[in-house]
């Protein structure tokens, strides 16, 4: 047996390892999430349920142990606040709290990105990086904050523009985006399950029949039924007078 055959060196397999997605792939994924997660309807009650779901998820996550603070806001596309919440204590000037003083400014800047572009702030961030553009080149500098965590709320039957924005901010672009998208996905699954099983009172599709009053029948002693409003049988026309013999 030759020496070369007995001393085979294993090939380097580092290129076969799964590589993390690049910015272009993450932007494509974020765009697909916007297309998949559409609401059949959305109102103030739905905003409260969705906002409380995000709050509960964050408090149960490992990230709550690390950063402890998060702010959540759900607003209409016109700027009306439907839900607003702070998880943790507001920090002072020394930055010792769970939520810093400029957290709400960052969150409002993320929501402004969604209002301007119609897309999630995470998609704008990853798309900008994939194209090698700057915020100034995209026209989203100044008050805008390009950071993941703000997601548009679309209706199924209104593809022209989103009607609201759900956003959370804890300092991590990817984690905040994932938190919001997961909450939206599970909320839509829940209302789909609830709507598939209707209560018995809503199973009927027809209009219930209105019972018609039956003619009174005098079958025994006592006061006879009233004849007010009845046309006399001997009258020849409506409104005719009764002639006595």
Backbone torsions as a table, in degrees:
resi	resn	phi	psi	omega
1	UNK	NA	134.6	-176.4
2	UNK	-77.1	160.7	179.2
3	UNK	-68.6	-36.5	-179.0
4	UNK	-65.9	-33.8	-178.5
5	UNK	-74.7	-26.9	-176.1
6	UNK	-89.6	-12.3	-177.8
7	UNK	-122.0	67.5	177.7
8	UNK	-86.1	129.3	179.6
9	UNK	-92.7	126.3	-179.9
10	UNK	-62.4	143.7	-179.6
11	UNK	-72.5	148.7	177.7
12	UNK	-68.7	123.1	-174.9
13	UNK	-108.1	17.5	-179.2
14	UNK	-65.3	-30.6	-179.5
15	UNK	-73.6	-15.9	179.2
16	UNK	-85.4	-10.4	178.3
17	UNK	-69.1	149.6	-178.6
18	UNK	-71.5	123.7	-179.2
19	UNK	-87.5	145.0	176.7
20	UNK	-65.2	150.2	-179.1
21	UNK	-64.0	144.9	178.1
22	UNK	-84.1	-179.4	-176.2
23	UNK	-63.7	-37.3	-180.0
24	UNK	-65.4	-40.3	178.9
25	UNK	-68.8	-38.1	177.5
26	UNK	-66.8	-37.0	177.1
27	UNK	-65.5	-41.1	177.8
28	UNK	-63.5	-40.7	178.5
29	UNK	-64.4	-42.2	179.0
30	UNK	-63.9	-36.1	178.1
31	UNK	-68.4	-37.4	177.0
32	UNK	-66.5	-35.4	177.3
33	UNK	-63.8	-38.7	177.1
34	UNK	-63.2	-36.7	-179.6
35	UNK	-74.3	-32.1	-176.7
36	UNK	-79.8	-41.4	-169.8
37	UNK	-96.8	86.6	177.6
38	UNK	-114.1	142.9	-175.4
39	UNK	-94.5	138.5	173.0
40	UNK	-69.7	-29.5	175.5
41	UNK	-161.9	162.2	-179.6
42	UNK	-154.7	128.7	178.3
43	UNK	-142.6	-170.6	-176.7
44	UNK	-64.9	-37.1	178.5
45	UNK	-64.7	-41.0	177.4
46	UNK	-64.2	-36.6	178.8
47	UNK	-64.6	-40.4	179.1
48	UNK	-65.2	-44.3	179.3
49	UNK	-62.8	-42.6	179.7
50	UNK	-67.1	-42.5	179.7
51	UNK	-64.4	-42.0	177.6
52	UNK	-66.7	-31.7	176.6
53	UNK	-65.0	-42.5	177.5
54	UNK	-63.9	-42.7	178.9
55	UNK	-60.4	-44.2	180.0
56	UNK	-64.5	-41.1	179.4
57	UNK	-63.3	-42.1	-178.8
58	UNK	-66.1	-42.4	-179.0
59	UNK	-66.1	-26.4	178.9
60	UNK	-91.7	-2.9	-176.6
61	UNK	-91.1	164.0	177.1
62	UNK	-70.9	-22.8	179.4
63	UNK	-66.9	-28.7	177.7
64	UNK	-63.7	-30.6	178.0
65	UNK	-71.9	-33.1	-176.8
66	UNK	-79.4	-54.2	-173.4
67	UNK	-103.0	-24.4	173.9
68	UNK	68.1	-23.3	-174.4
69	UNK	-119.5	143.0	174.7
70	UNK	-154.2	146.8	173.2
71	UNK	-118.9	144.6	-174.6
72	UNK	-131.1	138.8	177.6
73	UNK	-148.2	137.7	173.6
74	UNK	-126.1	121.5	-175.9
75	UNK	-131.5	153.1	171.6
76	UNK	-72.0	164.8	-179.3
77	UNK	-65.8	-20.0	178.0
78	UNK	-85.9	-9.9	175.5
79	UNK	109.3	3.4	178.8
80	UNK	-80.7	130.8	-178.4
81	UNK	-80.8	125.7	177.2
82	UNK	-102.8	-29.0	179.1
83	UNK	-153.8	140.7	179.1
84	UNK	-150.7	134.6	-174.0
85	UNK	-155.0	145.1	172.9
86	UNK	-119.3	127.0	175.6
87	UNK	-103.1	115.3	-176.6
88	UNK	106.0	-179.7	-177.9
89	UNK	-97.6	143.2	178.9
90	UNK	-73.4	132.1	-177.4
91	UNK	-81.5	161.0	177.7
92	UNK	-95.3	-160.8	-178.5
93	UNK	-66.4	-31.7	-179.5
94	UNK	-77.3	-4.5	177.7
95	UNK	73.0	26.8	-176.9
96	UNK	-86.7	-3.6	-177.0
97	UNK	-88.3	-178.4	179.1
98	UNK	-79.7	-29.8	179.7
99	UNK	-123.5	128.5	-178.1
100	UNK	-77.9	166.6	-176.9
101	UNK	-69.8	-26.5	-178.3
102	UNK	-95.5	10.8	-179.1
103	UNK	-64.6	-41.8	-179.6
104	UNK	-67.9	-32.6	176.1
105	UNK	-64.5	-41.6	177.0
106	UNK	-63.7	-42.1	-178.7
107	UNK	-64.6	-43.0	178.6
108	UNK	-64.2	-34.1	176.7
109	UNK	-67.7	-35.1	176.5
110	UNK	-67.8	-41.4	178.2
111	UNK	-65.0	-36.5	177.9
112	UNK	-63.4	-32.9	177.1
113	UNK	-63.4	-42.6	179.1
114	UNK	-65.5	-41.0	179.0
115	UNK	-63.3	-36.1	-177.0
116	UNK	-77.4	-40.0	-172.9
117	UNK	-100.8	-23.9	-174.6
118	UNK	80.3	5.6	-178.4
119	UNK	-123.9	166.1	178.7
120	UNK	-65.9	150.4	179.5
121	UNK	-65.7	-27.3	177.3
122	UNK	-69.4	-40.5	176.6
123	UNK	-63.2	-41.8	179.1
124	UNK	-64.1	-41.5	-179.4
125	UNK	-63.3	-50.9	-177.3
126	UNK	-71.0	-36.2	176.6
127	UNK	-65.4	-38.3	177.8
128	UNK	-64.8	-43.2	179.1
129	UNK	-66.3	-38.6	-179.6
130	UNK	-65.6	-35.1	179.5
131	UNK	-84.1	-10.3	-177.5
132	UNK	72.2	28.7	-178.9
133	UNK	-96.5	164.9	176.1
134	UNK	-109.7	159.5	176.6
135	UNK	-56.3	-33.5	178.5
136	UNK	-65.9	-39.2	179.2
137	UNK	-68.3	-29.0	177.9
138	UNK	-89.4	-5.5	179.3
139	UNK	74.8	28.9	-179.6
140	UNK	-123.8	40.3	176.8
141	UNK	-96.5	174.7	178.5
142	UNK	85.4	-115.7	-176.0
143	UNK	-73.3	-13.4	-176.8
144	UNK	-82.0	143.6	179.8
145	UNK	-123.2	108.6	-178.7
146	UNK	-87.5	91.7	-179.2
147	UNK	-150.8	135.4	-177.7
148	UNK	-63.3	145.9	178.3
149	UNK	139.9	-14.1	177.9
150	UNK	-107.6	128.2	-172.3
151	UNK	-129.9	134.6	-179.7
152	UNK	-77.0	145.8	175.6
153	UNK	-104.9	113.5	-178.9
154	UNK	-106.0	149.4	170.7
155	UNK	-96.7	149.4	-177.8
156	UNK	-62.6	-37.4	-175.5
157	UNK	-101.4	16.4	179.8
158	UNK	-136.4	78.9	-175.8
159	UNK	-82.5	3.9	-175.2
160	UNK	-75.1	-40.5	-178.2
161	UNK	-163.6	156.1	176.2
162	UNK	-68.6	155.3	-179.7
163	UNK	-102.4	-15.9	-177.6
164	UNK	-157.1	173.5	-179.7
165	UNK	-136.2	131.2	172.5
166	UNK	-111.4	132.1	-173.7
167	UNK	-145.9	147.8	172.0
168	UNK	-141.6	154.0	-177.4
169	UNK	-143.8	122.6	173.7
170	UNK	-133.6	3.3	176.5
171	UNK	110.3	-14.2	-179.6
172	UNK	-113.8	119.0	-176.9
173	UNK	-62.9	-48.9	-176.5
174	UNK	-69.9	-44.3	-179.0
175	UNK	-64.9	-40.8	179.9
176	UNK	-66.4	-41.2	177.4
177	UNK	-63.0	-44.9	179.6
178	UNK	-63.7	-37.3	179.5
179	UNK	-62.7	-45.4	-178.3
180	UNK	-68.8	-46.0	-176.6
181	UNK	-64.5	-40.2	179.0
182	UNK	-64.8	-40.4	178.1
183	UNK	-65.6	-41.2	177.9
184	UNK	-64.1	-44.0	-179.5
185	UNK	-60.7	-48.1	-177.7
186	UNK	-70.0	-32.1	176.5
187	UNK	-64.8	-43.3	178.4
188	UNK	-65.1	-36.9	176.1
189	UNK	-63.9	-39.1	-178.2
190	UNK	-65.9	-47.2	-178.8
191	UNK	-69.7	-25.8	175.0
192	UNK	-69.1	-39.5	176.5
193	UNK	-66.7	-41.4	-178.6
194	UNK	-66.3	-36.2	-178.4
195	UNK	-77.5	-20.1	-179.7
196	UNK	-78.4	-21.7	178.0
197	UNK	-115.5	98.2	-177.8
198	UNK	-87.6	147.9	175.1
199	UNK	-67.3	159.4	-177.3
200	UNK	-57.9	-30.5	-177.2
201	UNK	-69.4	-17.6	-178.0
202	UNK	-110.2	9.0	-178.5
203	UNK	-75.5	-30.5	-178.6
204	UNK	-72.7	142.6	-179.0
205	UNK	-108.1	-15.0	-178.2
206	UNK	-88.9	169.8	177.7
207	UNK	-84.9	128.5	-178.7
208	UNK	-63.0	141.0	-179.5
209	UNK	-72.5	140.3	178.4
210	UNK	-90.4	120.9	-179.2
211	UNK	-64.7	132.1	179.2
212	UNK	-89.8	141.9	179.3
213	UNK	-66.7	136.0	179.4
214	UNK	-88.5	152.7	178.4
215	UNK	-67.0	139.5	-179.8
216	UNK	-73.9	140.1	176.8
217	UNK	-122.7	123.2	-179.8
218	UNK	-89.0	107.2	-173.9
219	UNK	-110.9	-0.4	-177.3
220	UNK	-158.1	-177.0	179.3
221	UNK	-66.9	159.0	-179.2
222	UNK	124.2	-168.6	-176.4
223	UNK	-75.4	128.2	178.9
224	UNK	-69.0	159.0	179.4
225	UNK	-63.6	152.8	-178.9
226	UNK	-70.9	145.9	178.2
227	UNK	-115.1	16.9	179.9
228	UNK	-66.7	133.6	177.8
229	UNK	90.3	-6.4	178.7
230	UNK	-89.0	141.7	176.8
231	UNK	-80.7	134.6	-178.8
232	UNK	-65.3	139.8	-175.2
233	UNK	-64.3	-27.6	-177.4
234	UNK	-87.3	-5.8	179.7
235	UNK	-75.0	137.4	-176.0
236	UNK	-81.2	-23.9	179.7
237	UNK	-146.9	168.9	-179.0
238	UNK	-65.7	126.3	-178.4
239	UNK	90.4	2.0	-179.6
240	UNK	-69.2	158.7	-177.5
241	UNK	-99.5	152.3	-179.9
242	UNK	-88.3	125.9	179.3
243	UNK	-100.0	126.5	177.5
244	UNK	-83.2	145.4	179.9
245	UNK	-72.0	NA	NA
